């Protein structure tokens, strides 16, 4: 809805002109003086014309939203490529509404629209001379607050690549790193160093983060951002998952957190690989954990025996197969294990089945995956989440396959 400018009372006299500018938004200028609106008739008329033709532009300016240049983070004269890159970056994570970001991209990509917008900025500067001091102060305060908020979003966007794994597991209850090492945010670097001397890979990694002033400040900022900008439902979901982390096998617990900190794409890559293998080999399900019977046991093999030269491995497998009754199970086990590529995939599934099931436990245990992930960074928007009272039941491989399809289908490219 268009916002019409209310003409202020004529009780102020013109004063010496002084520009009040934001360092981070050089094209947003508010005059420091007051002028009688009766002397600004042509500017008021022009501003009202802009309000009719481009109500979004006028409305955002009068609410203290930074200029479209600042919204995208580009300067006048920016190239088409720079504008496109800025647009893509802002659409990932920004405090500005998508509508405003899209408008900024459309306007700054069109030379004619950009000229019109630049004219509006000049008129806006003149119009601010008509605003009463209180209204002008509110406008400047709102603009400054918008700038500061976007700075924090921009910093979070920059940190996302480094802490992607941790951020994506945040709504699923991944423990705070201070809690992992049994300390608090007030702990000194010396205390952190002393606590991390255990020598475990996870504790050593945590020390590289919390034992360094710069990286520790980044990590603390991520937690600050969550508290300030993420809706309360996310923290309720973390409480829901806390018991799962507390009861997790210690080796898996450390592996999950370590992978989140060192290999941010590990979760997605593991789930995609699991999906691809299982979709191509549906007949493997009954020969995978927690079932006791495996392709190795069917042939009387220990997978530790299958190492070394490829020909030697095939010789061992043929030797076992030769003396067995050729049942469908035996034939399936032999045909699979003699194929080096399939054998590698089967071993990978067995070795990673526990952690895949943990992912399933976390992602699909009564709280909608897509809703929760939306609340943190999925699609890079802050949204409302939803919860369910359903209780968790033991995951099966069929459940995991369902989980895989949902996750792969909802992951950004």
Helices and strands as residue ranges (DSSP letters): E 19-22, E 25-31, G 37-39, H 41-53, H 55-62, H 68-72, H 80-92, H 98-108, H 111-127, G 128-130, H 133-160, H 164-170, H 177-180, H 189-195, G 196-198, H 201-210, H 213-229, H 232-246, H 250-262, H 266-280, G 282-287, H 295-298, G 303-305, H 310-322, H 328-337, H 340-363, H 369-376, G 378-380, H 397-410
